[in-house]
């Protein structure tokens, strides 16, 4: 943790409340997506020659790509993404005038019918809906819906999104190889920042929502007694046992949202990871000191899948979120309700 101890506690008057998307009023949802569109149209603050960024929104996708092999399937996944979501929320507020808090997506609440949910019904108050159907030839080129040994059928969309607030949004970073995380070379793939502007696509997968994002699988995560088991049940990179709610939450969105490198390209990423952070925050609160700064706070190495082999995560390990953000030790971003994390979940 920081040399001077944990960050100060937030004053009760400082807290914002992160709410589930379906609990927001339509005007609140519209205010959020308007701010996201604003970020998608603001100029990049990164070196575009290096990252090929074309917008401020791209900056966040590029930062995620750059860190991918150090921030997934390891002991840094939860804490790195906690601050990543906060940085995005702060950008919406400080750069695009958003006055609300970052919402989250409760997977189980909307699992019965994704395309009829307030998240993905395609209305102006949604996060846009399903992509157009692909031809058989295009569908055959889609990466398989798979995590470890668990597979799922391909959904019925996959093409351009044609409704909702992100109808004019374009993406650029090319799809990555699904096996890249297991590559023994720790460097990013040479095509990591290759950019080809195209429509925003989505392939909402009802099978995943119905069969994997279940109340039983969620309860297993919530009832974990160690951080190691919490992470294993949430992420489950092996694919054995219960399917991981985190990776299959990405597959609920289809290949754009499931690309482990460039998944923030789908704006639903931020609500998905809001739910991940909510789960972790509530789990930590059951035994605060042990699960925030104590012996049950961290588990796992500091490289994805321990490739290459690395030391275990610690409170003093330094984290980075790109050239424009301050490097921080893990201990500085472990606790919601302290330091800059003056938010709570409803």
Residue pairs with C-beta under 8 A, 6 or more apart in sequence:
1 293
1 315
1 316
1 329
1 330
1 331
1 332
1 334
2 329
2 331
2 332
6 292
6 293
6 331
6 334
6 335
6 338
7 332
7 335
7 338
7 339
7 340
8 338
8 339
9 337
9 338
10 337
10 338
10 339
10 341
10 342
11 342
14 342
15 337
15 342
15 343
15 344
16 100
16 101
16 342
16 343
16 344
17 101
17 343
17 344
17 345
17 346
18 101
18 102
18 103
18 104
18 274
18 278
18 343
18 344
18 345
18 346
19 101
19 103
19 104
19 345
19 346
20 103
20 104
20 105
20 106
20 109
20 346
21 29
21 103
21 104
21 105
21 118
21 119
21 127
21 271
22 106
22 109
22 110
22 117
22 118
22 119
23 346
24 32
24 100
24 103
26 125
28 100
29 103
29 118
29 125
29 126
30 124
30 125
30 165
31 98
31 99
31 100
32 92
32 98
32 100
32 103
33 125
33 127
33 164
33 165
33 166
33 267
34 96
34 98
34 165
35 92
35 93
35 96
35 97
35 98
36 57
36 92
36 96
36 165
36 166
36 267
37 165
37 166
37 169
38 92
38 95
38 96
38 97
39 55
39 56
39 57
39 91
39 92
39 95
39 96
40 55
40 56
40 57
40 169
41 55
42 55
42 56
42 57
42 95
42 96
43 55
43 56
44 51
44 53
44 54
44 55
44 56
44 58
44 59
45 56
45 59
45 324
46 53
46 58
46 59
46 62
46 63
46 322
46 323
46 324
47 323
48 54
50 193
51 58
51 59
51 62
51 66
51 193
52 58
52 62
52 172
52 173
52 193
52 194
52 195
53 59
53 61
53 62
54 172
54 195
54 197
56 91
56 95
58 172
59 322
59 324
60 84
60 87
60 88
60 91
60 264
61 173
61 262
61 264
61 265
62 173
62 193
62 322
63 84
63 321
63 322
64 71
64 84
64 261
64 262
64 263
64 264
65 173
65 188
65 192
65 193
65 261
65 262
66 188
66 192
66 322
67 80
67 320
67 321
68 181
68 188
68 260
68 261
68 304
69 181
69 186
69 188
69 303
69 304
69 307
70 76
70 80
70 302
70 303
70 304
71 77
71 80
71 81
71 304
72 181
72 260
72 304
73 181
73 235
73 237
73 304
73 305
74 300
74 301
74 302
74 303
74 304
74 305
74 306
74 313
75 231
75 298
75 299
75 300
75 301
75 302
75 312
75 313
76 300
76 302
76 313
76 317
76 319
76 330
77 231
77 235
77 300
78 231
78 276
78 277
78 280
79 298
79 313
79 319
79 330
79 333
79 334
80 319
80 321
81 273
81 276
81 277
82 277
82 280
82 333
82 336
82 341
83 319
83 321
83 328
83 333
84 273
84 321
85 102
85 270
85 273
85 274
85 277
86 102
86 340
86 341
86 343
87 321
87 325
88 102
88 270
89 101
89 102
89 270
92 98
92 102
93 99
101 343
102 270
102 271
102 274
102 343
103 271
103 274
104 271
104 274
104 275
104 277
104 278
104 345
105 119
105 249
105 268
105 271
105 272
105 274
105 275
106 275
107 209
107 213
107 218
107 245
107 249
107 252
107 272
107 275
108 213
108 214
108 215
108 218
110 117
110 118
110 119
110 120
110 209
111 209
111 210
111 213
111 214
112 209
112 210
113 206
114 120
114 130
114 204
114 205
114 206
114 209
114 252
115 121
115 122
115 129
115 130
115 204
115 206
118 125
118 126
119 126
119 127
119 268
119 271
120 126
120 127
120 128
120 129
120 130
120 204
120 268
121 129
122 128
122 129
122 130
122 163
122 164
123 163
123 164
124 164
124 165
126 164
126 165
127 164
127 165
127 166
127 267
127 268
127 271
128 161
128 163
128 164
128 165
128 166
128 167
128 169
128 200
128 202
128 267
129 161
129 163
129 164
129 202
129 204
130 156
130 157
130 161
130 202
130 203
130 204
131 157
131 158
131 159
131 160
131 161
131 162
131 201
131 202
131 203
131 204
131 254
132 157
132 158
132 159
132 160
132 161
132 162
133 156
133 157
133 158
133 159
134 142
134 157
134 158
134 159
138 158
138 159
139 154
139 158
142 154
142 158
142 203
142 255
143 175
143 178
143 255
143 258
144 151
144 154
144 178
145 151
145 152
145 153
145 154
145 155
145 205
145 208
145 251
145 258
146 152
146 178
146 239
147 236
147 237
147 239
147 243
147 244
147 247
147 248
147 251
148 236
148 237
148 238
148 239
148 240
149 238
149 239
149 240
150 212
150 239
150 243
150 248
152 205
152 207
152 208
152 211
152 212
152 248
152 251
153 205
153 207
154 203
154 205
155 203
155 204
155 205
155 206
155 207
155 254
156 203
157 201
157 202
157 203
157 204
157 254
158 201
158 202
158 203
158 254
158 255
159 199
159 201
160 199
160 200
160 201
161 167
161 169
161 199
161 200
161 201
161 202
166 200
166 267
169 200
169 267
170 197
170 198
170 199
170 200
171 197
171 198
171 199
171 200
171 201
171 256
171 262
171 265
172 195
172 196
172 197
172 198
173 192
173 193
173 194
173 195
173 261
173 262
173 265
174 191
174 194
174 195
174 196
175 255
175 259
175 262
176 189
176 191
176 192
176 259
176 260
176 261
176 262
177 189
178 260
180 189
180 260
180 261
181 260
181 304
181 305
181 307
182 305
182 307
183 189
183 307
184 307
184 308
186 303
186 307
186 308
192 261
200 256
200 265
200 266
201 254
201 255
201 256
202 253
202 254
202 256
202 257
202 266
203 253
203 254
203 255
203 256
204 252
204 253
204 254
205 251
205 252
205 253
205 254
208 248
208 251
208 252
209 252
212 243
212 245
212 248
213 245
213 248
213 249
213 252
217 233
217 242
217 243
217 245
218 245
218 279
220 233
220 242
221 230
221 233
221 234
221 245
221 279
221 283
222 279
222 282
222 283
224 230
224 233
224 283
226 296
226 299
227 291
227 296
227 297
227 298
227 299
228 299
228 300
230 280
230 283
231 299
231 300
233 242
233 244
233 245
234 244
234 245
234 246
234 276
234 279
235 244
235 246
235 247
236 242
236 243
236 244
236 247
237 244
237 247
237 305
246 276
247 258
249 272
249 275
249 276
250 257
250 258
250 260
250 263
250 269
250 272
251 257
251 258
253 266
253 268
253 269
253 272
256 262
256 263
256 265
256 266
257 263
257 265
257 266
257 268
257 269
257 272
259 265
263 269
264 270
277 336
278 345
281 336
281 345
282 345
283 291
284 291
284 292
284 297
284 335
284 336
285 291
287 296
290 296
290 297
291 297
292 334
292 335
293 315
293 331
293 334
293 335
297 315
297 334
298 312
298 313
298 314
298 315
298 330
299 312
299 313
300 306
300 312
300 313
301 309
301 310
301 311
301 312
301 313
302 310
302 311
302 312
302 313
302 317
303 309
303 310
313 330
314 330
315 329
315 330
315 331
315 334
316 329
316 330
316 331
317 329
317 330
318 327
318 328
318 329
318 330
319 327
319 328
319 329
319 330
319 333
320 327
332 339
333 339
333 341
335 341
336 343
336 344
337 344
